[in-house]
Amino acid sequence: MRVAIGVLMAGGLAGAVLAAQGGWAASPEAVAEASAGQPGFNYEESRVPPYTLPDVLGQGPNRVTSREQWPARRAAILELFREHVYGRRPGRPDSLDFEVIETNGKALDGAAALQRVAVVSRHRGREHRFETILFVPNGRSGQVPVFLLLNNRPPSNTDPTRATKSPFWPVEEMIGRGYAIAALQVGDLAPDNAKTFTEGVIRLFEGDAQQRPANAWMALAAWGWGASRVLDYLETHPRIDASRVAVVGHSRGGKAALWAGAEDERFALVISNDSGEGGAALARRDFGETIERINSVFPHWFADNYARFNGRPHDLPVDQHMLLALVAPRALYVASASDDLWADPRGEFLSLAHTSPVFALWGDRVIAPDDMPPVDTPLIVGRRGYHIRTGGHDLTTYDWMQFANFADQLGWN
């Protein structure tokens, strides 16, 4: 069974694509700016051709009808993404150690405890290390939940000295909300360039191998692998509630966060911010960035197999609503920005909406395609949340506060 886009019907979502208009529409100014900045791509909703999504619950006699059947379907979907999109990442290395670089129990004028920790992996005689930074609120007793950011921007955005304070990682505000906040630098796992394969954690496992299969793991998978290793550390920390760890990413970091949450079910909350093509946005929607463009400019992000679908997204056996559905029954939050048409905000929301048949297995209310909220008006439905923020492609304090509000609703605070 394939699923066409639009109104709710029994067993899935069906109808015409143009029915899914929702409470937000791109401004003419944003369309004009996007068209000038990235010409040759579609930014007009009226020009999105009809498309059909694979049914997230499967088809035929094996179609999922109960939550007990979901794990087998989930495993099959995960394998499809490994084979065709993100590649196959390894598990833990032969040995894994955590070396404390710095501690400060009175950071932020006493409001938090700071730790900088080296995550050291050893495998077949090779070694790789990267750093994670963690602030834990002193004003909250017992174990606390934590938000882990995959930082795809310069390290100054996650400055542990707090000499530089970036809204991309608002430590003070999150500590004030009672949450711990952590970060890793994605480039320390795999460089965000052609050196992905010759430097970083991929070589920890592959050594000097020159031949790689077309489903080998690439940068996005390597960054997500690093998030799992930080989670290994957080499980050892006496102040951290390891059952309440959120993985957060923006843009390419958001793509990696979604894949990390798919691969590692220990993440209790998965958050995508402006992740766009190859992240939360539907690949079959002809709006903004395309598979062909992303593979041509960033070939080191995805498995080589993904390029086979350049110009033919309809032949993919999966689409991104299925990636988001892999989070179920855990919590999921997707965020967009009103002027970030390159990332296809509506396509990000629709992807979230089309996870509804899976989340409904646990009793969550359906998010319909036309439920997209107006700008700056977050929508929370059970284990899922969404907002579209005023502005462009960025991760802001406003976004973080909505993530914290969602966690509050989940009972984390």
C-alpha positions, 0 to 999 in steps of 0.5 A: 500500500502506498500513501498519497498526501492529504486528508486522514483516512482509515489505515493511513493518510491519503488525498491530494497534496495541495490539501495540505496547506496548514496554518503557515505559508511562505511570504512572497519576500521569502520566496523571492529571496530563496529564488535569488539565493538558490535559483533553479529550485522550486519554492512555490507550493502551487508547483509541488507535483503530486507524490506518493509516500511508502506506507510507514506501516508496510503493506499486505499481510504483514502490515502492522496493526499493533504495537507488538508488530512494530519492532519487526517493521522498525528493524526492516525500515532501519535496514533500508536506511542503512543500505540506501541512505546513511550507511552501516555504522559499527558498534562500540570499539574494542575498548572505551574510556572516559578521561576527565580533562577539567572539572569545575563544581562552581561554574556559572557563578555557582549555578552549575558543575562543568566537566570536560571529558575525553571520550577515548576509543581503542580498536585493533591497535588504533585510537581515536579521541574526542571531547564532550562538554557537560554543564549540570545544574547545581540548583536541582537535586538528584539525577537530571535530564540532559540535552546533547547538541551535535555542534556543526558550527565552530567550537566558539558556539559551545565555549566551556569558559562562557567567555563567548555565549552563543544562542546556538547553545544557551547554557545559562538559560537551560541550566536556569530551566533545570536541565543539564546541557552537553555538546560534542564537536562533529568535526572531531568525529569526522571532518565535514569535507573530503577528509571524512574517510582519511581522518577521524573515527571511520579510520579507527575501524577501517584503518588504511582501507582504500576500498569501501562498499557503497553502503559504508558509513559516512560523516552523518553516521559518524557524527551520530556514532559519537553521540552514542559514545557520549551517551555511554559516558552519560550513563556513568555520570551520577548526576545524569538521568540516562533514561532522559537524554535528548539528542539535538542537531541543527541543519546537517547536525539535525540530520545526524541527530535524527539518524543517531536517534534511529540507530540508538534507542537509548535516546529518549527524545530526538530533536531536529532543527532545520534539518531539511533534505536528508533530515526531516523534510520529505524527499519526494516533495519537490521543494527547496533542496533535492537529493541530487543537489545534496549528494553533489555538494556534500557527497561525504555525508551519505552512503554512496548508494544514496546517489543512485536516487539522484533525480529519482526520489520516487524510486527510494524504498523509504522517505523521511517520515519513515526515519522520523517514525523510527523514534516511536514510541519515544519523543520527537520534536521537529523545528523549522524557520519561516524564511528557511525555504531551502529546508522545506518547512512544510515538508518537515512538518508533513514528515512529522504528520505522516508518522501518525499511524505509528504513534497512534499504536501507542494512543497518540492523537493524529497530527493531520497534514493541515494541522501545521501551526502558524509561525511562533505557535508551537504544536504539541501532540502527545510524544511529538512537537513542532514549531516554525519560528520567525526567521532564517536558518539558525538555532536560537534561544527561542528554539531551545526554550520550546525544546525545554517546554516540550520536555517539561510537558513530558514530565522531565522537570 
